[in-house]
């Protein structure tokens, strides 16, 4: 058997219990007697105040834990990372009622006679508001037909009477009922699997979604909150999902706080088959815990060896489980579910084995709990008080809950670790106005050759021993007084005092007040599914289409005359209106520009989109005009250019017309003129009609052509010129109540490593300055809590083949008439539903996407920007990070006043600055995107940006041009008034 679980020696401590008490404010029995008098004099906690506790054998519990670990380690569908089940039955516990704190107080075994022996289990003590009764969960002997499941019981201190809340045996034993607490109205809220069906029926662990994906169900039936009357009637379900809702406690205001544990899975293809992985036979070895991991310090992440050792085998490969913890609050009737603290994810380190339990409200209104290791042979951990949910930057375990040690020294948490502070297994507030606590605490002893001394964190010479007693702890003096003497091989796992609930309300604003219930948090894991291959090909085609342009090596330039002839054919189709100038309509011939030479076929569909990209410059689109010029002969040369005439729209723009002069330049372009080859076929048909028409029309056109002739060189200039135009000064929307913000969305597959990963706040993912390409720069040389390194992060806002699909979009922002605050609010922000890779398998929405927008604004002074949403959001003003909400989390709100940070942002009133916003949705629970601001962002009209990212204008509405330029272009080249 593991050396750490050797039978604990019964050691006579040279340093007696009296010495221990002296070090902590008391001395043996005399110390206990003096403590009686002191407590009676100083508080309402009198010698006759009742309290209850649960005691267990340390040795038997440790052995059972080791067996449980070995079972899970070798099970095909389980892992030691699974939280201990709320339904786990460990007979041998004992519920004791002690009628006072005096040394000679009477102790009563509450359940021994009721169950007819000691083979029962008991846990989850919760006292009533007036302190007269205590609720708990108990499980009778396995052979007991009337009590063969977990049920809720009530015990009255004064009369010593016991009753099961649900009297009927059949009804009582149809569910596993645990974690009870009273409501202010006298009803009972408890956790149960009753809504999940027969608890003895097998759970379908893996449900195939398709050949590449499957849903991983919970390892057991979920335990969810229900309510019932004090007589066990009118059972009503309050919470939903695939999680466990446990550790309930009633707060001063009557609401119920509880811990939610949920689970997700991620494929680890690098592990191969988990069956082939070498499983550790002693994960509890002290060597596995670094010396730096002391107290509440967060341990380092595991390497692949440890990760692979704890995977489970699934039909699509080895998967690693991640545990997610949230502390929630709900009204006793099931309404107003709120998140008190951000969700904390433990993954890929020894923190995986830690749990938070024994949740209770202190007299100051804060929550207290015990954090301990699931498989520690010492049976205890650290007693903590939870600070404000706004606390950030902690590097402790369960950092999202801001845990602070209740005592001056933090207990060490891991197997084999000595702990100078000892260990805590349970706690209960006195509720007498003094702020004192009742603690189950063990001193750590280093036993060598029968001699014992206090432990030192520097190391041990012998065997570590723990012996628990029950103590009064006074934080004001940091002293302990003994109430129940420490004994060998005994741990007290539950404490509850028969005192009325006094104290303050919860003192902090909740982390999130709009928690959305997820009825099915089962996770879906997939191989790389390669969904929608056709869509992938289309995305690839767009950038590749311009490449065939060089293909037109055959230059049938002599056929320019016929070229206008075929032009009339497309003219009637795309532009009947502008193409009273039939010749310009042939310009859609630029469709041949992508000229995969089968121009006639592809031209109508893809060409209009790519044409604007490659052809605007060379496109002497007014080539119909040069057609009259062919009479002077030089014009026929530009006529080959008309072949790129894909822009009937630019025709009104005579500027490209001057290009006929730099004929040498278009001449290389005539190479695309291989179009004439395909054109000769259509030419015979349109020749009769277009030929007569183009002649009269181009004649007037040549006149404008000479006018812009000097402009061929400035043509490149007009492109940048529109960029400055977007300045809000040139746009007057003072009477408008809606405007449009162009954004670029990128859809990702579930298989991307950074999506559906850790759930945790993660500030500092990006550097404080934008990169040279106007995109965020990954700040870490390795990984962060919720990301997997620079390589994967750099894919978030860049076009990467087979990784993401880029889709232009716009957001409509509104304001009240006469107001100056622009708002956008969407609590169901799923702009890519039915697009990109399609909706996320198993869900009704398309999760996993990023958003970016690049705009400018005129800084006048007094501007404020407020954002609320999940998950990541970064706002850069003048290229400098202004808001950082990194990580996967519930909705978070951040606000910035530009005046307060003007110096840091390098901005001064009266100037124009960049506004760059980046967002990511990485988790399948909810999607919120809201902001409001009085920043006068540049004007974007609805006419220039379709409301849903019109695919015919892929270059509009985003920070990229959809050709792989990755956000380096000014997104405002179009659409500005």
Residue pairs with C-beta under 8 A, 6 or more apart in sequence:
1 63
1 66
2 66
2 282
2 284
3 282
4 282
4 284
4 285
4 286
4 377
4 415
4 416
5 62
5 63
5 66
5 284
5 377
6 463
7 59
8 58
8 59
8 62
8 465
8 488
8 489
9 447
9 463
9 465
10 488
10 489
11 445
11 447
11 450
11 452
11 465
11 488
12 450
13 445
13 452
13 467
14 451
14 452
14 453
15 445
15 452
15 453
15 454
16 28
17 28
17 469
17 482
17 485
17 486
18 27
18 28
18 30
18 31
19 27
20 443
20 486
21 27
21 28
21 31
21 32
21 480
21 481
21 482
22 31
24 471
24 479
24 480
24 481
24 482
25 31
25 35
25 474
25 477
25 479
25 480
25 481
26 32
26 34
26 35
26 480
26 481
26 482
28 482
29 103
29 485
31 481
31 482
32 101
32 102
32 103
32 481
32 482
32 483
32 485
33 102
33 103
35 101
35 472
35 481
35 482
35 483
36 47
36 101
36 102
36 103
38 481
39 45
39 46
39 47
39 101
39 472
39 481
40 46
40 47
42 434
43 430
43 432
43 433
43 434
43 436
44 432
44 433
44 499
45 101
45 430
45 432
45 434
45 436
45 497
45 499
46 100
47 100
47 101
47 102
47 105
48 99
48 100
49 100
49 101
49 497
49 498
49 499
50 97
50 98
50 99
50 100
50 157
50 158
50 497
50 498
51 97
51 98
51 101
51 428
51 438
51 495
51 496
51 497
51 498
52 95
52 96
52 97
52 98
52 110
52 125
52 134
52 136
52 155
52 157
52 494
52 495
52 496
52 498
53 95
53 96
53 98
53 125
53 426
53 440
53 470
53 484
53 492
53 494
53 495
53 496
54 93
54 94
54 95
54 96
54 122
54 123
54 125
54 492
54 493
54 494
55 93
55 94
55 96
55 490
55 491
55 492
55 493
56 90
56 92
56 93
56 94
56 379
56 490
56 491
56 493
57 92
57 489
57 490
57 491
58 377
58 378
58 379
58 466
58 468
58 489
58 490
58 491
59 489
60 92
61 90
61 92
61 379
61 491
62 377
62 379
64 90
65 374
65 375
65 377
66 375
68 84
68 88
68 375
69 80
69 283
69 375
71 78
72 78
72 79
72 80
72 82
73 79
73 80
73 279
73 280
73 310
74 279
75 312
76 275
76 312
76 313
77 205
77 206
77 219
77 312
77 313
78 219
78 312
79 310
79 311
79 312
79 321
80 283
80 310
80 353
80 374
80 375
81 310
81 320
81 321
81 323
81 352
81 353
82 219
82 263
82 321
83 244
83 261
83 263
83 323
83 355
83 374
84 355
84 374
85 220
86 150
86 176
86 178
86 179
86 191
86 223
86 244
86 246
87 150
87 176
87 178
87 193
87 199
87 220
87 223
89 121
89 139
89 142
89 150
90 121
91 118
91 119
91 120
91 121
91 139
91 141
91 142
92 118
92 119
92 121
93 120
93 121
93 122
93 123
93 493
94 109
94 111
94 112
94 118
94 122
95 109
95 110
95 111
95 122
95 136
95 138
95 155
96 107
96 108
96 109
96 110
97 107
97 108
97 110
97 155
97 157
97 160
98 105
98 106
98 107
98 108
98 484
99 105
99 106
99 107
99 108
99 157
100 106
101 472
101 483
108 160
110 155
110 160
110 162
111 120
111 122
111 138
111 162
112 118
114 162
115 138
115 140
115 141
115 144
115 147
116 141
116 144
117 141
119 141
119 142
120 138
120 139
120 140
120 141
120 147
121 138
121 139
122 136
122 137
122 138
122 139
122 494
123 136
123 137
123 138
123 178
123 493
123 494
124 135
124 136
124 137
124 178
124 179
124 180
124 494
125 134
125 135
125 136
125 494
125 495
125 496
126 134
126 135
126 136
126 180
126 181
126 182
126 248
126 249
126 250
126 496
127 133
127 134
127 135
127 496
127 497
127 498
127 499
127 501
128 134
128 135
128 182
129 182
129 184
129 250
129 500
129 501
130 500
131 157
131 431
131 497
131 498
131 499
131 500
131 501
132 156
132 157
132 158
132 498
133 154
133 155
133 156
133 157
134 154
134 155
134 157
134 496
134 498
135 152
135 153
135 154
135 180
135 181
135 182
135 188
136 152
136 153
136 155
136 180
136 494
137 150
137 151
137 152
137 153
137 177
137 178
137 179
137 180
137 190
138 147
138 150
138 151
138 153
139 147
139 148
139 149
139 150
139 151
140 146
140 147
140 148
141 147
141 148
142 148
145 169
146 169
146 173
147 173
148 173
149 172
149 173
149 174
149 175
149 176
149 177
149 199
150 176
150 177
150 178
151 164
151 165
151 166
151 172
151 173
151 177
152 164
152 165
152 166
152 177
152 178
152 180
152 188
152 190
152 232
153 162
153 163
153 164
153 165
154 162
154 163
154 165
154 230
155 161
155 162
157 498
164 172
164 232
165 180
165 188
165 228
165 230
165 231
165 232
166 172
166 177
166 228
166 232
167 232
168 232
171 232
172 232
174 194
174 198
175 192
175 193
175 194
175 199
176 192
176 193
176 199
176 221
176 223
177 190
177 191
177 192
177 194
178 190
178 191
178 192
178 223
178 246
179 190
179 191
179 223
179 245
179 246
179 247
179 248
179 258
180 188
180 189
180 190
180 248
181 188
181 189
181 190
181 248
181 249
181 250
181 256
182 188
182 189
182 250
183 189
183 227
183 250
183 254
183 256
183 332
184 250
184 254
184 332
185 332
186 230
187 227
187 228
187 229
187 230
187 332
188 227
188 228
188 229
188 230
189 225
189 226
189 227
189 238
189 248
189 250
189 256
189 332
190 225
190 226
190 227
190 228
190 248
191 223
191 224
191 225
191 226
191 244
191 245
191 246
191 248
191 258
192 223
192 224
192 226
193 199
193 220
193 221
193 222
193 223
193 224
194 226
194 235
194 237
195 224
195 226
195 237
195 240
196 221
196 222
196 224
197 221
199 221
203 217
203 218
203 219
203 220
203 221
204 217
205 216
205 217
205 219
206 214
206 215
206 216
206 217
206 314
206 315
207 214
207 215
207 217
208 214
208 315
209 215
209 524
209 526
209 841
209 842
210 529
210 841
212 316
212 526
212 527
212 528
212 529
212 530
213 316
213 524
213 525
213 526
213 527
213 529
213 750
213 841
213 842
214 314
214 315
214 316
214 524
214 525
214 526
215 522
215 523
215 524
215 842
216 265
216 314
216 319
216 522
216 523
216 524
216 525
217 242
217 522
218 242
218 243
218 263
218 522
219 263
222 241
222 242
222 243
222 244
223 244
223 245
223 246
224 237
224 238
224 239
224 240
224 241
224 243
224 244
224 245
225 237
225 238
225 239
225 245
225 248
225 256
225 258
225 330
225 334
226 235
226 236
226 237
226 238
227 234
227 235
227 236
227 238
227 332
227 333
227 334
228 234
228 235
228 236
236 334
237 334
238 330
238 333
238 334
239 245
239 330
239 334
239 337
239 517
240 517
240 518
240 519
241 262
241 517
241 518
241 519
241 520
241 521
242 262
242 263
242 520
242 521
242 522
243 260
243 261
243 262
243 263
243 521
244 260
244 261
244 262
245 258
245 259
245 260
245 328
246 258
246 259
246 261
246 357
247 258
247 259
247 356
247 357
247 358
247 359
247 369
248 256
248 257
248 258
248 359
249 256
249 257
249 258
249 359
249 360
249 361
249 367
250 256
250 257
250 501
251 257
251 329
251 361
251 505
251 506
252 361
252 365
252 501
252 503
252 504
252 505
252 506
253 505
253 506
254 331
254 332
255 329
255 330
255 331
255 332
255 336
256 329
256 330
256 331
256 332
257 327
257 328
257 329
257 340
257 359
257 361
257 367
257 506
258 327
258 328
258 329
258 330
258 359
259 325
259 326
259 327
259 328
259 356
259 357
259 359
260 325
260 326
260 327
260 328
261 323
261 324
261 325
262 323
262 324
262 326
262 521
263 321
263 322
263 323
263 324
263 523
264 321
264 322
264 324
264 521
264 523
264 756
264 759
265 312
265 314
265 319
265 320
265 321
265 322
265 523
265 525
266 319
266 320
266 322
266 525
266 756
266 757
267 314
267 316
267 317
267 318
267 319
267 525
267 526
267 527
267 751
268 304
268 307
268 308
268 311
268 317
268 318
268 319
268 320
269 317
269 318
270 304
270 308
271 277
271 304
271 307
271 308
271 311
271 317
271 318
272 308
272 318
273 313
273 318
274 308
274 311
274 312
274 313
274 318
275 313
277 308
277 309
277 311
277 318
278 309
279 309
280 306
280 309
283 309
283 375
284 375
284 377
284 415
284 416
285 415
285 416
286 414
286 415
286 416
286 417
288 350
288 414
289 299
289 350
289 414
289 415
289 416
289 417
290 299
290 300
293 299
293 300
293 350
293 414
294 410
294 412
294 417
294 457
295 382
295 405
295 409
295 410
295 411
295 412
295 413
295 421
296 371
296 382
296 384
296 396
296 397
296 398
296 403
296 405
296 410
296 413
297 395
297 396
297 397
298 349
298 351
298 395
298 396
298 397
298 399
299 349
299 350
299 351
299 397
300 349
301 348
301 349
301 783
302 348
302 349
302 350
306 348
307 320
307 348
308 318
310 320
310 321
310 352
311 318
311 319
311 320
312 318
312 319
312 321
314 525
316 525
316 526
316 527
317 527
319 525
320 347
320 348
322 345
322 346
322 347
322 348
322 758
322 759
323 345
323 346
323 347
323 352
324 343
324 344
324 345
324 759
325 343
325 344
325 345
325 346
325 356
325 398
325 400
325 401
326 339
326 341
326 342
326 343
326 344
327 339
327 340
327 341
327 359
327 367
327 386
327 401
328 337
328 338
328 339
328 340
328 515
329 336
329 337
329 338
329 339
329 340
329 506
329 510
330 336
330 337
330 338
337 515
337 517
338 510
338 512
338 513
338 515
339 510
339 511
339 512
339 513
339 515
339 890
340 367
340 389
340 506
340 508
340 510
340 511
341 386
341 389
341 400
341 401
341 402
341 511
342 389
342 400
342 511
342 512
342 760
342 761
342 889
342 890
343 400
343 759
343 760
343 889
343 890
344 398
344 399
344 400
344 401
344 759
344 760
345 758
345 759
345 760
345 785
345 786
345 888
346 352
346 354
346 397
346 398
347 758
350 414
351 397
353 373
353 374
353 375
354 371
354 372
354 373
354 374
354 381
354 397
354 398
354 413
355 371
355 372
355 373
355 374
356 369
356 370
356 371
356 398
356 401
357 369
357 370
357 372
358 368
358 369
358 370
358 426
358 427
358 494
359 367
359 368
359 369
360 367
360 368
360 369
360 427
360 428
360 429
361 367
361 368
361 429
361 503
361 506
362 368
362 385
362 429
362 435
362 437
362 503
363 429
363 430
363 431
363 433
363 434
363 435
363 502
363 503
363 504
364 435
364 503
364 504
364 507
365 503
365 504
365 505
365 506
365 507
366 385
366 386
366 387
366 506
366 507
366 508
367 385
367 386
367 506
368 383
368 384
368 385
368 386
368 406
368 427
368 429
368 437
369 383
369 384
369 386
369 403
370 380
370 381
370 382
370 383
370 384
370 424
370 425
370 426
370 427
371 381
371 382
371 384
371 397
371 398
371 403
371 413
372 379
372 380
372 381
372 382
372 413
372 423
372 425
373 381
373 413
373 414
373 415
375 415
376 413
376 414
376 415
377 415
378 415
378 419
378 423
378 442
378 444
378 464
378 466
379 423
379 425
379 442
379 466
379 468
379 491
379 493
380 411
380 422
380 423
380 424
380 425
380 440
380 441
380 442
380 466
380 468
380 491
381 411
381 413
381 423
381 424
381 425
382 403
382 405
382 410
382 411
382 413
382 421
382 423
382 424
383 405
383 406
383 407
383 411
383 424
383 427
383 437
383 439
384 403
384 404
384 405
384 406
385 403
385 404
385 406
386 401
386 402
386 403
386 404
387 402
387 403
387 404
388 402
388 508
389 402
389 508
389 509
389 510
389 511
390 508
390 509
391 402
392 761
392 763
393 763
394 402
396 403
397 403
397 413
399 760
400 760
400 761
405 411
405 421
406 424
406 427
406 437
406 473
406 475
407 421
407 473
407 475
407 478
408 478
409 420
409 421
410 421
411 419
411 421
411 422
411 423
411 424
412 418
412 419
412 420
412 421
412 457
416 464
417 457
418 444
418 446
418 455
418 456
418 457
418 459
418 460
418 464
419 444
419 455
419 457
420 444
420 454
420 455
420 456
420 457
421 444
422 441
422 442
422 443
422 444
422 466
423 441
423 442
423 444
423 466
424 439
424 440
424 441
425 440
425 441
425 442
425 468
425 491
425 492
425 493
426 439
426 440
426 492
426 493
426 494
426 495
427 437
427 438
427 439
427 440
427 495
428 437
428 438
428 495
428 496
428 497
429 435
429 436
429 437
429 438
429 497
429 503
430 436
430 437
430 438
430 472
430 497
430 499
431 497
431 499
431 500
431 501
431 502
431 503
432 499
432 502
433 502
434 474
435 475
435 476
436 472
436 473
436 474
436 475
437 472
437 473
437 475
438 470
438 471
438 472
438 473
438 483
438 495
438 497
439 470
439 471
439 472
439 473
439 480
439 495
440 468
440 469
440 470
440 471
440 491
440 492
440 493
440 495
441 468
441 469
441 470
441 471
441 473
441 480
442 466
442 467
442 468
442 469
442 486
442 491
443 454
443 466
443 467
443 486
444 454
444 455
444 464
444 465
444 466
445 452
445 453
445 454
445 455
445 464
445 465
445 466
445 467
446 452
446 453
446 454
446 455
446 456
446 460
446 461
446 462
446 463
446 464
446 465
447 462
447 463
447 464
447 465
448 461
448 462
448 463
449 462
452 465
455 464
466 491
467 486
467 487
467 488
467 490
468 486
468 487
468 490
468 491
468 492
469 482
469 483
469 484
469 485
469 486
469 487
469 492
470 482
470 483
470 484
470 492
470 495
471 480
471 481
471 482
471 483
472 480
472 481
472 482
472 483
473 479
473 480
474 480
474 481
484 492
511 890
512 890
512 891
512 892
514 827
514 891
514 928
515 890
516 925
516 926
518 925
518 926
521 925
522 842
523 756
524 750
524 840
524 841
524 842
525 750
526 749
526 750
526 751
526 841
527 751
528 749
528 751
529 749
529 751
529 841
530 536
530 802
531 749
531 837
531 838
532 837
532 838
535 805
535 836
535 837
536 801
536 802
536 805
539 801
539 805
539 806
540 801
541 606
542 606
542 609
542 610
542 954
542 962
542 963
543 963
543 964
545 594
545 596
545 602
545 606
545 607
545 610
546 593
546 594
546 610
546 613
546 614
548 594
548 595
548 596
548 597
549 593
549 594
549 595
549 614
549 671
549 672
550 671
551 595
551 596
551 597
551 674
552 595
552 597
552 670
552 671
552 672
552 673
552 674
552 675
553 671
553 674
554 674
554 677
555 640
555 670
555 671
555 673
555 674
556 673
556 674
556 676
556 677
557 636
557 637
557 639
557 640
557 670
557 673
557 676
559 676
559 679
559 680
560 630
560 636
560 637
560 639
560 640
560 642
560 643
560 673
560 676
561 630
561 636
561 639
562 676
562 679
562 680
562 683
562 687
563 586
563 589
563 639
563 640
563 642
563 643
563 673
563 675
563 676
563 679
563 683
564 583
564 586
564 623
564 624
564 627
564 639
564 642
564 690
564 691
564 694
565 679
565 682
565 683
565 684
565 686
565 687
565 690
565 691
566 586
566 589
566 679
566 680
566 681
566 682
566 683
566 685
566 686
567 582
567 583
567 585
567 586
567 587
567 588
567 589
567 624
567 642
567 645
567 686
567 690
567 694
568 582
568 583
568 585
568 586
568 686
568 689
568 690
568 693
568 694
569 586
569 682
569 685
569 686
569 690
570 585
570 586
570 588
570 589
570 591
570 603
570 604
571 579
571 581
571 582
571 583
571 584
571 585
571 586
571 588
571 648
571 690
572 579
572 582
572 585
573 585
573 588
573 604
574 585
574 588
574 604
574 608
574 648
575 584
575 585
575 588
575 648
575 649
576 585
578 584
578 585
578 648
578 649
578 651
578 652
579 585
579 648
580 697
581 624
581 651
581 694
581 697
581 698
581 701
582 624
582 689
582 690
582 693
582 694
582 697
583 623
583 624
583 625
583 627
583 642
583 645
583 690
583 693
583 694
583 697
583 698
584 621
584 622
584 624
584 645
584 648
584 651
585 648
586 624
586 642
586 645
586 690
587 619
587 621
587 623
587 624
587 642
587 644
587 645
587 646
587 647
587 648
587 651
588 603
588 604
588 607
588 608
588 611
588 645
588 646
588 648
589 599
589 603
589 642
589 643
589 644
589 645
589 646
589 675
589 679
590 607
590 611
590 615
590 619
590 621
590 643
590 644
590 645
590 646
590 647
591 599
591 602
591 603
591 604
591 606
591 607
591 608
591 611
591 646
592 599
592 603
592 607
592 643
592 672
592 674
592 675
592 678
592 679
593 607
593 610
593 611
593 614
593 615
593 643
593 644
593 646
593 672
593 675
594 602
594 603
594 606
594 607
594 610
594 611
595 672
595 674
595 675
595 678
596 602
597 674
597 675
597 677
597 678
598 678
599 607
599 675
599 678
599 679
600 678
600 681
600 682
607 646
608 646
608 952
609 951
609 952
609 953
609 954
611 619
611 644
611 646
611 647
612 646
612 647
612 955
613 955
613 961
613 963
615 621
615 644
615 646
615 647
616 647
616 650
616 656
616 719
617 656
617 659
617 715
617 716
618 641
618 644
618 656
618 659
618 665
618 666
618 669
619 641
619 644
619 645
619 646
619 647
619 650
619 656
619 659
620 626
620 638
620 641
620 642
620 644
620 645
620 656
620 657
620 658
620 659
620 660
620 666
621 642
621 644
621 645
621 646
621 647
621 648
621 650
621 651
621 653
621 656
621 657
622 651
622 654
622 656
622 657
622 701
622 704
622 705
623 638
623 639
623 641
623 642
623 645
623 660
624 642
624 645
624 651
624 694
624 697
624 698
624 701
625 654
625 657
625 698
625 701
625 702
625 704
625 705
626 635
626 636
626 638
626 639
626 641
626 642
626 657
626 660
626 698
626 702
626 705
627 635
627 639
627 642
627 694
627 695
627 698
628 635
628 695
628 698
628 699
628 701
628 702
629 635
629 636
629 638
629 660
629 698
629 702
629 705
630 636
630 639
634 660
634 663
635 660
635 702
637 660
637 663
637 666
637 667
637 670
638 659
638 660
638 663
638 666
640 666
640 667
640 669
640 670
640 673
640 676
641 659
641 660
641 663
641 666
641 669
641 670
643 670
643 672
643 673
643 675
643 676
643 679
644 669
644 672
647 656
650 656
654 704
654 705
654 707
654 708
655 708
655 711
655 714
655 715
655 718
656 708
656 712
656 715
657 704
657 705
657 708
657 709
658 705
658 708
658 709
658 710
658 711
658 712
658 713
658 715
659 665
659 666
659 712
659 715
660 666
660 705
660 709
661 709
661 712
662 712
662 713
719 973
722 972
722 973
722 974
722 976
723 970
723 972
723 973
725 976
726 855
726 856
726 938
726 939
726 972
726 976
727 856
727 858
727 912
727 938
728 856
728 857
728 858
728 936
728 937
728 938
728 939
729 858
730 939
730 977
731 938
731 939
731 976
731 977
733 739
733 939
737 814
737 815
737 816
737 817
738 812
738 813
738 814
738 815
739 812
739 813
739 814
739 822
739 937
739 939
739 940
740 810
740 811
740 812
740 813
740 940
740 941
740 942
740 945
740 947
741 810
741 811
741 812
741 813
741 824
741 853
741 855
741 937
741 940
742 808
742 809
742 810
742 853
742 855
742 940
742 945
742 956
742 957
742 958
742 971
742 975
743 808
743 809
743 810
743 811
743 851
743 852
743 853
743 957
743 958
744 806
744 807
744 808
744 809
744 851
744 852
744 853
744 957
744 958
744 959
744 960
744 967
744 971
745 806
745 807
745 808
745 809
745 831
745 832
745 836
745 849
745 850
745 851
745 949
745 958
746 796
746 797
746 799
746 804
746 805
746 806
746 807
746 849
746 850
746 851
747 804
747 805
747 807
747 832
747 835
747 836
747 837
747 846
747 848
747 849
748 755
748 795
748 803
748 804
748 837
748 848
748 849
748 850
749 755
749 803
749 837
749 848
750 756
750 840
750 841
750 848
752 792
752 795
752 803
752 848
753 788
753 792
754 786
754 787
754 788
754 792
754 793
754 796
754 922
755 847
755 848
755 922
755 923
756 848
756 922
756 923
756 924
757 786
757 787
757 788
757 888
757 922
758 785
758 786
758 888
759 786
759 888
759 889
759 923
760 785
760 786
760 887
760 888
760 889
761 886
761 887
761 889
761 892
762 784
762 785
762 786
762 787
762 872
762 886
762 887
762 888
763 884
763 885
763 886
763 887
764 779
764 780
764 784
764 884
764 886
765 776
765 778
765 779
765 780
765 784
765 786
765 787
765 793
765 872
765 884
765 886
765 887
766 776
766 777
766 778
766 779
766 874
766 881
766 884
766 886
767 776
767 777
767 778
767 779
767 881
768 880
768 881
769 777
769 876
769 879
769 880
769 881
770 776
770 777
770 876
770 879
770 880
770 916
771 777
773 966
773 967
773 968
774 854
774 879
774 914
774 916
774 959
774 967
774 968
775 797
775 798
775 852
775 918
775 966
775 967
776 797
776 874
776 876
776 918
778 787
778 789
778 790
778 793
778 794
780 787
780 789
780 790
781 790
782 789
783 789
784 886
785 887
786 886
786 887
786 888
786 922
787 793
795 803
795 804
796 850
796 918
796 920
797 850
797 852
797 918
797 959
797 966
797 967
798 966
798 967
799 806
799 960
799 962
799 964
799 966
804 850
805 835
805 836
805 837
806 958
806 960
806 962
807 832
807 835
807 836
807 949
808 949
808 950
808 953
808 954
808 955
808 956
808 957
808 958
808 962
809 831
809 851
809 948
809 949
809 957
809 958
810 940
810 942
810 945
810 946
810 947
810 948
810 949
810 957
811 824
812 824
812 942
812 947
813 822
813 823
813 824
814 822
814 823
814 824
815 821
815 822
815 823
820 934
821 932
821 933
821 934
822 932
822 933
822 934
822 935
822 937
823 930
823 931
823 932
824 929
824 930
824 931
824 932
825 930
825 932
826 928
826 929
826 930
827 926
827 928
827 930
828 927
829 869
829 921
829 927
829 928
829 929
830 845
830 846
830 847
830 927
831 849
831 851
832 846
832 849
833 839
833 844
833 845
833 846
834 846
835 846
836 846
836 849
837 846
838 846
839 845
839 846
840 846
840 847
840 848
840 924
843 924
845 927
847 921
847 922
847 923
847 924
847 927
848 921
848 922
849 920
849 921
850 918
850 919
850 920
850 921
851 917
851 918
851 919
851 920
851 921
851 929
852 916
852 917
852 918
852 919
852 958
852 959
852 967
853 915
853 916
853 917
853 958
853 959
853 971
854 914
854 915
854 916
854 959
854 967
854 970
854 971
854 972
855 914
855 915
855 916
855 937
855 938
855 971
855 972
856 912
856 913
856 914
856 915
856 937
856 938
856 972
857 863
857 912
857 913
857 915
857 935
857 936
857 937
857 938
858 911
858 912
858 936
859 898
859 907
859 908
859 909
859 910
859 911
859 912
859 913
860 909
860 910
860 936
861 899
861 909
862 899
862 934
863 897
863 898
863 899
863 933
863 934
863 935
863 936
864 895
864 896
864 897
864 898
864 933
864 934
864 935
865 875
865 882
865 883
865 895
865 896
865 898
865 931
865 932
865 933
865 935
866 893
866 894
866 895
866 896
866 931
866 932
866 933
867 873
867 875
867 883
867 885
867 893
867 894
867 895
867 930
867 931
868 891
868 892
868 893
868 894
868 928
868 930
868 931
869 885
869 891
869 892
869 919
869 927
869 928
869 929
869 930
869 931
870 888
870 889
870 890
870 891
870 892
870 921
870 923
870 926
870 927
870 928
871 887
871 888
871 889
871 920
871 921
871 922
871 923
872 885
872 886
872 887
872 888
872 918
872 919
872 920
872 922
873 883
873 885
873 894
873 917
873 918
873 919
873 920
874 881
874 883
874 884
874 885
874 886
874 917
874 918
875 881
875 882
875 883
875 896
875 915
875 916
875 917
875 918
876 882
876 914
876 915
876 916
876 917
876 918
877 898
877 905
877 907
877 913
877 914
877 915
878 905
878 906
878 907
878 913
878 914
879 914
879 916
880 904
880 905
880 906
882 896
882 898
882 901
882 905
883 894
883 896
885 892
885 894
888 922
888 923
890 926
891 926
891 928
898 905
898 907
898 935
902 908
905 913
907 913
915 935
915 937
916 959
919 929
921 927
938 972
938 976
939 976
939 977
940 975
940 976
940 977
941 975
941 977
944 956
944 974
944 975
944 976
944 977
945 956
945 957
945 975
946 953
946 956
946 957
949 956
949 957
949 958
950 956
954 961
954 962
955 961
955 962
955 973
955 974
956 974
956 975
957 971
957 975
958 971
959 967
959 969
959 971
960 966
960 967
960 969
960 971
961 969
